[in-house]
Amino acid sequence: MPRLTYIYNAHTCKYEPVVVTGRALLKSSLVFLGFSFVLGLAGLYYFNKRHPLWDETQLEEHNAGLRDRWNLLQTKLGEVAEHLAAIERNDDSNYRMILDLKPLEASERQAGAGGHESTGAAFTLPMLRSIFSQADNVEQRLRVEQQSMEKLHRELGERERMWASRPAIQPVSNKDLTHLHTLFGMRFHPLLGYVRPHKGLDFTAPKGSPVYATGDGVVEQADYSVSYGNVVYIDHGYRFKTRYAHLSKFIVMAGERVKRGQVIGYVGNTGISVSAHLHYEVLFNGEQVNPINFFQRDLNNKEYERLIELGSQSVVSLD
């Protein structure tokens, strides 16, 4: 037997049984179900918020990793750009200045940048377009700098060959040198008895003292001449040549390649000469120039001053 529920009726002043109709029951049930559904959704949302699904957790972790790598990429790319800028400054301000080359214009360094612009435009996100443009710019600048470094390497090699070939040391060592005759130009010849051009320097040293090539080059001539006696001609390239005369003997032959500082012969008194010495000439563009201007690269200031002092003590030509 169902349990009855009573309610007090103020009009009749009696407790009357509550009669539940089907409509009221349905309405109450719907309200209860609706409330339960909303409460369930709220609970589910709260649960999912506090305890996301495994797939979502994995996806969130993956996204976090991507964000970290993206930030690292931007940082590294910025560092590369800074290092490249430092290399470019050294290139223009140091390397090219040393080699007497003009710095590259900014337009030359940026030439070709943006060659992938159409590909970059395919990215809809501004951050992707920005990083792609930055990477493309760095790539192009690296390509230009590589070409610049290759040119500098070639130019340096050529300059090193030129510097090594330039007559830049004494042909006779200071330890063997007793006098330097700095008579260059028209001078009275002690044997021939008249004034004639003297287009070199005379190094007085004991017979047999070593004579050195003053720069890299190729022996153009090594033979005997009536006036020069045993003589060696060296072609240094770059419009320079040298001559070494009155040798007691030479130990190189025509066509042989020699290096600066290599012994090519020995001091002697052959040809038209009054005593053991080396007659040394430097030619530029086929014209004799005063060799005294080439020695300071091989000497310190005191040694150079001593060389000039020795030269000032001699007033007589030896050949």
C-alpha positions in Angstrom: 0.0 0.0 0.0 1.5 3.4 -1.0 2.4 5.8 1.7 0.2 8.9 1.7 1.5 12.5 2.1 -0.7 15.0 3.8 -0.7 18.8 3.6 -2.6 21.4 5.7 -5.3 23.3 3.9 -5.8 26.7 5.4 -9.2 27.2 3.8 -10.7 24.0 5.2 -8.5 23.9 8.3 -7.9 20.2 7.6 -5.0 18.0 6.6 -5.7 16.7 3.2 -3.8 14.0 1.3 -1.6 15.2 -1.5 -2.7 13.8 -4.8 0.2 13.6 -7.4 -1.1 13.8 -11.0 0.8 12.4 -13.9 1.5 15.8 -15.4 3.0 17.1 -12.1 5.1 13.9 -11.8 6.4 14.3 -15.3 7.2 18.0 -14.7 9.1 17.1 -11.5 11.0 14.3 -13.3 12.0 16.6 -16.1 13.2 19.3 -13.7 15.2 16.7 -11.8 16.7 15.2 -14.9 17.5 18.6 -16.3 19.2 19.7 -13.1 21.1 16.4 -13.0 22.2 16.7 -16.6 23.5 20.3 -16.0 25.2 19.2 -12.8 26.8 16.2 -14.7 28.1 18.5 -17.5 29.6 20.8 -14.9 31.2 17.9 -13.2 32.5 16.5 -16.4 34.0 19.9 -17.4 35.6 20.2 -14.1 37.0 16.7 -14.2 38.4 17.2 -17.8 39.9 20.5 -16.8 41.6 18.9 -13.8 42.3 15.6 -15.5 42.6 16.0 -19.3 42.4 13.0 -21.6 45.7 11.2 -22.4 45.6 12.3 -26.1 45.1 15.9 -25.1 47.9 15.6 -22.5 50.2 14.2 -25.2 49.2 16.9 -27.6 49.8 19.7 -25.1 53.2 18.4 -24.2 54.1 18.2 -27.9 53.0 21.7 -28.5 55.0 22.9 -25.5 58.0 21.2 -27.0 57.4 22.8 -30.3 57.2 26.2 -28.6 60.5 25.7 -26.8 62.2 24.6 -30.1 60.7 27.6 -31.9 62.1 30.0 -29.3 65.5 28.2 -29.4 65.5 28.5 -33.2 64.8 32.2 -33.0 67.6 32.7 -30.5 70.1 30.6 -32.5 69.2 32.4 -35.7 69.7 35.8 -34.0 73.1 34.6 -32.7 74.2 33.4 -36.2 73.1 36.8 -37.6 75.2 38.6 -35.0 78.3 36.4 -35.6 77.9 36.9 -39.4 77.7 40.7 -38.9 81.0 40.6 -36.9 82.7 38.6 -39.7 81.4 41.1 -42.3 82.8 44.0 -40.3 86.2 42.2 -40.1 86.0 41.5 -43.8 85.4 45.2 -44.7 87.4 47.0 -42.0 90.4 44.7 -41.6 91.0 42.1 -44.3 90.1 44.2 -47.3 91.9 47.2 -45.9 95.1 45.2 -45.4 94.9 43.9 -49.0 93.9 47.4 -50.4 90.5 46.2 -51.5 87.3 48.2 -51.4 84.7 47.1 -48.8 81.6 45.5 -50.2 78.5 47.7 -50.5 75.4 46.9 -48.4 73.6 46.3 -51.7 76.2 43.6 -52.7 75.8 41.8 -49.4 72.0 41.8 -49.8 72.0 40.9 -53.5 69.6 38.0 -54.2 68.0 38.1 -50.7 64.3 37.2 -51.0 64.8 34.7 -53.7 62.4 32.4 -51.8 59.8 35.1 -51.2 57.1 33.2 -53.1 57.6 30.1 -50.9 57.6 32.3 -47.8 54.3 33.8 -48.8 52.8 30.3 -48.6 52.9 30.6 -44.8 49.8 32.2 -43.5 51.1 32.9 -39.9 53.1 36.1 -39.7 55.6 34.5 -37.3 56.4 31.8 -39.9 56.8 34.4 -42.7 59.1 36.4 -40.4 61.4 33.6 -39.4 61.6 32.3 -43.0 62.5 35.8 -44.2 65.2 36.1 -41.6 66.7 32.7 -42.4 66.7 33.5 -46.1 68.5 36.8 -45.4 71.2 35.1 -43.3 71.6 32.4 -46.0 72.2 34.9 -48.7 74.6 36.9 -46.6 76.6 33.8 -45.8 76.8 33.0 -49.5 78.1 36.4 -50.3 80.6 36.3 -47.4 81.9 32.9 -48.6 82.5 34.3 -52.1 84.3 37.3 -50.5 86.5 35.0 -48.3 87.4 33.0 -51.4 88.4 36.2 -53.2 90.4 37.4 -50.2 92.2 34.0 -50.0 93.2 34.2 -53.7 94.3 37.8 -53.3 96.3 37.0 -50.1 98.1 34.2 -52.0 99.0 36.5 -54.8 100.2 39.2 -52.4 102.3 36.7 -50.4 103.9 35.6 -53.7 104.5 39.2 -54.6 106.0 40.1 -51.1 108.2 37.0 -51.2 109.4 37.9 -54.7 110.2 41.5 -53.9 114.0 42.1 -53.3 113.9 42.9 -49.6 117.0 41.7 -47.9 120.8 42.3 -48.1 122.6 40.0 -50.6 125.5 39.8 -48.1 125.2 39.1 -44.4 126.2 41.9 -42.0 128.6 39.5 -40.2 130.6 39.2 -43.5 130.2 42.8 -44.6 133.2 45.1 -44.1 132.2 48.1 -46.3 129.2 49.2 -48.3 129.9 51.5 -51.2 126.7 53.5 -51.7 127.9 55.0 -55.0 124.9 55.0 -57.2 124.9 57.0 -60.5 127.8 58.5 -62.5 131.1 57.6 -60.9 134.8 57.5 -61.9 135.9 53.9 -62.7 139.2 53.0 -61.0 140.4 50.7 -63.7 138.9 52.2 -66.9 139.9 55.7 -65.9 136.8 57.6 -66.9 133.3 58.5 -65.5 130.6 55.9 -66.3 127.2 54.9 -64.8 127.4 52.9 -61.6 123.9 51.6 -61.2 124.3 49.4 -58.1 125.9 49.0 -54.7 129.2 47.4 -53.9 129.4 45.1 -50.8 133.0 44.5 -49.7 133.3 41.1 -47.9 136.0 38.4 -47.7 136.3 36.2 -50.8 134.0 33.2 -50.6 131.4 34.9 -48.4 127.9 33.6 -49.3 125.7 35.7 -51.6 122.0 35.3 -51.0 119.0 35.8 -53.4 117.1 38.8 -52.1 113.7 37.5 -53.2 111.9 34.5 -54.7 112.3 34.2 -58.4 113.8 32.3 -61.4 117.4 32.4 -62.5 117.4 34.2 -65.8 121.1 34.0 -66.4 124.1 32.5 -64.7 127.3 32.7 -66.7 130.6 34.7 -67.2 130.7 38.2 -68.6 133.8 40.3 -69.4 132.7 43.2 -67.2 130.6 41.5 -64.5 132.7 38.3 -64.3 130.7 35.5 -62.8 127.2 36.9 -62.7 123.7 35.8 -61.8 120.5 37.5 -63.0 117.2 36.7 -61.2 113.8 37.5 -62.5 111.5 38.0 -59.5 108.3 38.7 -61.5 106.1 41.7 -60.7 108.5 43.8 -62.8 111.5 43.2 -60.5 114.9 41.8 -61.4 118.3 41.6 -59.5 121.9 41.1 -60.6 124.8 39.7 -58.6 128.2 40.4 -60.2 132.0 39.6 -59.7 131.2 36.2 -57.9 134.1 33.8 -57.3 131.6 31.2 -58.5 127.8 30.7 -58.7 125.9 27.5 -57.7 122.7 28.0 -59.6 121.8 27.6 -63.2 119.4 29.4 -65.7 115.8 28.3 -65.2 116.3 27.3 -61.6 113.7 28.6 -59.1 115.3 30.1 -56.0 113.9 31.4 -52.6 114.7 34.5 -50.7 117.7 33.8 -48.5 119.0 30.9 -50.6 122.8 31.0 -51.4 123.3 31.5 -55.1 127.1 32.1 -55.2 130.1 33.5 -53.3 131.8 36.9 -53.2 134.7 37.1 -55.6 136.9 39.4 -57.7 136.1 38.3 -61.3 135.5 40.6 -64.3 136.5 44.3 -64.1 137.0 44.6 -60.4 139.7 45.9 -58.1 139.0 43.8 -55.0 136.8 41.1 -53.6 133.2 42.4 -53.4 129.7 41.9 -54.7 128.2 44.4 -57.2 124.4 44.2 -56.6 121.7 45.8 -58.8 117.9 46.0 -58.5 115.9 46.7 -61.7 112.3 47.8 -61.8 110.5 47.9 -65.2 114.0 47.3 -66.8 115.6 50.4 -65.1 118.2 50.2 -62.3 116.9 51.7 -59.0 119.0 52.3 -55.8 119.0 49.0 -53.8 119.6 50.9 -50.5 115.8 51.6 -50.4 115.0 47.9 -50.1 117.1 46.9 -47.1 115.3 48.3 -44.1 112.8 45.5 -44.2 115.6 43.2 -43.3 117.2 45.3 -40.6 116.2 47.1 -37.4 116.8 50.8 -37.1 120.3 50.5 -35.5 121.4 48.0 -38.1 120.1 50.2 -40.9 121.9 53.3 -39.5 125.1 51.3 -39.2 124.7 50.2 -42.9 124.4 53.9 -43.9 127.4 54.7 -41.8 129.5 52.1 -43.5 128.4 53.4 -46.9 129.2 57.0 -46.0 132.8 56.0 -45.3 133.5 54.8 -48.9 134.0 57.3 -51.7 135.7 55.0 -54.3 133.9 52.7 -56.7 135.3 49.1 -56.9 134.1 48.4 -60.4 
